[in-house]
Amino acid sequence: MTMTRRDVLLGATAAAALLPLAARAQTSEVVIGATYPLSGSGAQVGVDAQRAFETAIDIINNDQDFDLPLAKGVGLPGLGGAKIRIVYADTQGDPQKGRAEAERLITQEKVCAILGSYQSAVAVTISQICERYQTPFISADNSSPSLHRRGLKYYFRASPHDEMFSAGMFDFLDAMKKKGAKANTLALFHEDTIFGTDSANAQTKLANERGYKIVADIKYRANSPSLSAEVQQLKAANADVLMPSSYTTDGILLVKTMAELGYKPNAIVAQAAGFSEKALYDAVGDKLEGAITRGSFSLDLAAKRPMVGKINDLFKAKSGKDLNDNTSRQFMAMIIMADAINRAKSTEGEKIRDALAATEMPGEQTIMPWKRVKFDEMGQNNDADPVLLQYVGGKFVTIFPSQAAVADAVWPMK
């Protein structure tokens, strides 16, 4: 069979689409992709993520006096001062849309790495595409434990997963029981995606190991139009502690329905997500005085590390709000990825991947209360210490662990 010039060209084009980024030349601009919901019920999370990434990029691309990697100096010195540019893709919170958008970013926008993606279910498909194209992916804010256990070479997560978060929550409950707080029975309330399921599994395992009784385990359909039946079950169970794993829209509906049906738990200890978002507290914060959520970030850290407050001011100027559990992780994901690209001195996927694997960033050079950033063989940072935050007087204060706490927990909640 004789190949025509057109066949050769078509074959070369198809091959190029599947080539790893090793074939791409260095330029004065480094392009990174970000996959987030920019429309639909999670759109505000995506907008906030944009502001977090832009804050990090401003620090990297311009000379700033912070003790962060790449803050001092302009751009990436390992690539001759190249500057970061970010390209956004709207996943709409849909796993298949996320898959398609990740592929578009790699093959058409020519990004050298991707950050994402808020919903863990979306991270599943995006990371699969990144693996196929040998493109590094940092799970900036996805917390499902199963994500890093799939044998992927190009997947990394600097922040805690839900088993780590849940262990922190149960450590807190253990400490409260020692102080005489009533915290023996639990009600789990979780959506039916990978986030809710993995969270409930982690909490069930820990409850069994530590002697807590789960008196209600309620799985609901994500984005449900009504939660009345589920809240009736919660009210009937009357657990000492309600432990919700819900995104913002569902969290707002849950709290409104609880108020309508007269359900007032003694304590709420939430798996962040919607319960870390300003939009939820703007809508129903008057009903959540004393609610507790796990987190990665504590603005209280600014008292010990002043740059945290200064970086928060930069973010607030862009977004009109303080850094929170999600935006702090998004900010750090960009810093960590840019640092790896700089050390790789390349935009080749395999070289960036190897640089990420070699990362060892001291906690003091982050905005987080972490020991350090160092990835294990599965791409997980096991030194990302979680904190517990309580909503008091219209803001979050750190109540656990003791070395990070600035206040004692209010128990029961008001």
Secondary structure, 3 states (H helix, E strand, C coil): CCCCHHHHHHHHHHHHHHCCHHHCCCCCEEEEEEEECCCCCCHHHHHHHHHHHHHHHHHHHCCCCCCCCCCCCCCEHHHCCEEEEEEEEECCCCHHHHHHHHHHHHHCCCCCEEEECCCHHHHHHHHHHHHHCCCCEEECCCCCHHHHHCCCCCEEECCCCHHHHHHHHHHHHHHHHHCCCCCCEEEEEEECCHHHHHHHHHHHHHHHHHCCEEEEEEEECCCCCCCHHHHHHHHHHCCCEEEEECCHHHHHHHHHHHHHCCCCCCEEEECCHHHHCHHHHHHHHHHCCCCEEEECCCHHHHHCCHHHHHHHHHHHHHHCCCCCHHHHHHHHHHHHHHHHHHHHCCCCHHHHHHHHHCCCEEHHHCCCCCCEECECCCCEECCCCCEEEEEECCEEEEEECCCCCCCCCCCCCC
